Amino acid sequence: MFDPLPHPRLFGMPPGADFPAALVDHLRAAHADRPPQDLARVRLIVNTRRMARRIRDLFDQGPALLLPRIELITDLGQSHHLAEVPEAVPALRRRLELVELISALLDAEPDLAPRAALYDLADSLARVLDEMNGEGVAPEVLEALDVSDMSGHWARALRFLTIARRFQDDGEARLDTEARQRLVTQMTLAAWAEDPPQDPIILAGSTGSRGSTNLLMQGVARLPQGAVVLPGFDFEMPEDVWNRLDSALTGEDHPQFRFARLLAGLGMTPAEVLAWPGATSPSVARNRAVSLALRPAPVTHQWMNEGPQLTGLTGAMENVTLLEAPSARAEALAIAMRMRQAAEDGVTAALITPDRMLTRQVSAALDRWDIVPDDSGGQPLQLSPPGRFLRHVADLFSTRVTAESLLTLLKHPLTHSAVKRGPHLLLSRALELRLRRKGPPFPTADSLRAFAAAHRDDMAGPWAEWIIATFLGRERPEKVPLAERVADHLALAERIAGGHLDPGPGKLWEERGGVKAAETMDELRRESVHGGSIDARDYATLFNAVLGRAEVRDPDSGHAGVLVWGTLEARVQGADLVILGGLNEGAWPELPPPDPWLNREMRHKAGMLVPERKIGLSAHDFQQAIAAKEVWLTRSIRTQDAETVPSRWISRLTNLLGGLPGEGQAALSEMRARGAAWVARARTLEAVARIDPAPRPAPRPPRAARPDRLSVTEIQRLIRDPYAVYARRVLRLEPLDPLMKLPDALLRGTVLHEVLEHFVKETRDDPAARTAERLLALCDAVLSREVPWAEARHLWRARMARVAGGFLADELQRRERGDPVGFEVKGRAEIAGLGFTLTAKADRIDLDANGNALLYDYKTGAPPGEKKQIHFDRQLLLSAAIAERGGFETVEPRLVVGAAYIGLGASAGEVPAPLDKIPPGKAWEDFCALISAYYEETQGFTARRAMFSKADTGDYDQLARFGEWDVTTGPDRREVR
């Protein structure tokens, strides 16, 4: 098939060429006049299964032929003469083995990383070991590295790395994938050296970025009928530039660096690389411009010298659009609009980006037109319904079940999915309402049985017992063998998915997500015997990482002409319109991930790949993709956090074109104009007609609908935020309690009230018991019974201990003034003629020697000062008025000679009510005037009438649509019926 050459046989295809199509076309043409068996003797080796499928599809389009042998580079080890080479150790097994080593390292070096990074560290260590095997770096090379002038961290990491490498080499048949591939490559090359194959062998599509692949490419190129076909070879780059790509530290990030390294290994020059027959680029002029823009630094003088020689730039860039959107949302919407138009026109459009957030935003934007893109990346398994379900189940072993975590699982679509899913959801929703209203925050067997007893449903009892047996008491934080952990996890997941009426797994393992989850769990179960023992938190971290490595793909659901590709898929596919999205630094190219084991200099000295390798591969992908027939280059100027930095390739291209007067600047201007037009269209699509903001509500309900009963604590709300009283008392809307109750100020006040009530009652007749020790003992008892949060118990107990001394000193004076006669005493008083009732509950009422009343109210927060009590907070003043009218139960009408708030906040102390300025009679008179005013139908309940601070929030601010108006907006006193 190939004529003899004085040097190894290398072919190249220019950027923009449809690599698989050009490869197949020439193979067909070269064998058109040959016997059909000649093509069958050709051995075609490609680097990805996608490439193999595309080549096979192109051959299947006809005419009928005997096809060449199409195989992958990784299939070399399946030859019969390599049967003695053991299979590679599964990647998951190797990582589980390394988890134990990393765990021991973190125990010894806790400052290295948090334990949540356990599996990530094991994964990164496994990648380093794989790379050492692939690049042929022996452990002795690492041991010989001089780290004396570096920090102690790198010395520790290097020492651990050599230990891990020896662990990897212990025993027989422990080759990982990279080590096996390198061994297979070396054995294959040795066999070819002894008996060179005479039939054509073509290795196509690889860049040689891995050491073992580079060795194989050199071996194939030297065969008598061997050939290597390089994708995206830059025929436009001068030889002196090629010669500068001689160091990984300076040239690794260049798109052609891997080819330069291959040429050096073969002893060839770029001029000796042959053009693959029939492979053409849509625009040679564009390739020249991009090649010049991507030259290795320094490039300014090259642009000045060679830039003016570029011709035809306007025509070369006429199908290139540069879209610089103001935000990521605008970028995604503009891309979606262009892909929608392509679908209408019957044009194949492909979005290429490594930014998965952008692809999700584009998919969401396409959904408005009912277009589902064909996404090659799929969905991460951990974000699929089975993945989320399994993650929630794993958390049951590490933390106590809360109301929130329980409801999260009960309402998951896979829970109780075998039979009677509907009744299960009804019970779950009823349980949610009960937990919101009554708690407890940590459900118990007693609380669940109480719910079942109060619920009129025959299914409630067995259902509650199923929850008790399945969800409660699953905490197992201690170290347990991983195999046992996985078995318990699987059993519990299937029990929850089946429900209380079916012991099976329900629908957990169904559909594509369930099938993939089952495969992942089976692999984890098989390899778990190699994982040692692990505690519950580390298992949850490990399990999340294992799920994160798997993806759920549905190739049958997407639109055939609207495609989303990763950069790897883009190398082997072709599209009429190629959109390169997310071209910002940090996204494309992605920043090299942090390496806790070897720094850049250590990698270079050891002969390993430097971090810039991924940038160079991304640059090669960019150079190939921008050479397509029609191209969009898109980026967002800002993200939610800050302004972005354009991708280095965009910056270089725009700087080059912008520095070329005439055609260059004109071409750049037109590229940006086309992008700006689409940004404007996206803005127009989302433009909405202006809607006037809501007015500040001040509804005027009829008198009969107005509240006829309020408590003394609600009077402050009536003064400050009348709309809140309207919403609660007229509309009868109650705020929805949070699902997971928190130790808030309300609970703290309730608990401390109970503590002080018990203390005062117990010590009323026993002065010797009025000690701080007794007070704190009571506090401990109440906290242990009422507060299930350990942290809150410690904090509140510390607060009580801090104020105990001051409280006891003040209590001594209070006892000298009077004796307690009532606790939590209910009271009421009516306004004659209005039919309005004012209610109260006095925390404590004392009587002095003359029979006069003293009122006290406990405040766990800051007690209101005199001015607040006079103008807003009239709780104690009105309580005094009720007391003088005989409104408190068990307490006859008394003269109130004193009232005070007992502070239990930052410090103990009393804040008296200003009875001298607002006596009870005056307070009652003012109150009657206030209620009479609100009984007038012309009086509206104004929202946020006199809030203490504009930052204060109310339960009904959203209902009032606060934010569309502010305190400067006049009230809309609208009559409501």
Buried (B, 14 or more C-beta within 10 A) or exposed (E): BBEEEEEBBBBBBBBBBBBBBBBBBBBBEBBEEEEEEBBBBBBBBBBBEBBBBBBEEBBEEEEEBEBBEBBBBBBBBEBEEBEEBEEBBBBBBBBBBBBBBBBEBBEEEEEBBEBEBBBBBBBBBBBBBBBBBBBBBEBEBBEEBEBEEBEEBBEBBBEBBBBBBEBBEEEEEBBBBBBBBBBBBBBBBEBBEEEEBEBBBBBBBBBBBBBBBBBBBBBBBBBBBBBBBBBBBBBBBBEEBBEBBEEBEBBBBBBBBBBBBBBBBBEBEBEBBBBBEBBBBBBBBBBBBBBBBBBBEEBEEBBEEBBBEBEBBBEBBBBBBBBBBEBBBBBBBBBBBBBBBBBEEEBBBBBBBBBBEBBBBBBEBBEEEEBEBBBBBBBBBBBBBBBBBBBBBBBBBBBEBBBEBBBBBBBBEBBBBBBBBEBBBBBBEBBBEBBBEEBBBBBBBEBBBBBBEEBEEEBBEEBBBBBBEBBBEBEBEEBBBBBEBBEBBBEBBBBBBBBBBBEBBBBBBBBBBBEBBBEBBEBBBBBBEBBBBBBBBBBBBBBBBBBBBBBBBBEEEBBEBBBBBBBBBBBBBBBBBBBBBBBBBEBBBBEEEEBBBBBBBBBBBBBBBBBBBBBBBBBBBBBBBBBBBBBBBBBBBEBEEEEBEBBBBBBBBBBBBEBBEEBBBBBBEBBBEBBBEBBEBBBEEEEEEEEEEBBBBBBBBEEEEBBBEBBBBBBBBBBBBBBBBBBBBBBEBEEEEEBBBEBEEEBBBEBBBBBBBBBBEBBBEEEEEBBEEBBBEBBBEBBEEBBBBEEBBEBBBEBBEBBBEBBBEBBEEBBEBBBBBBBEBEBBBBBEEEEBBBBBBBBBBBBBEEEBBBBBBBBBEEBBEEEBBBBBBBBBBBBBBBBBBEBBEEBEEBEBBBBBBBBBBEEBBBBBBBBEEBBBEEBBEBBBEBBBEBBEEEBBBBBBBEBEEEEEEBBBBEBBBBEEBEEEBEBBBEEBE
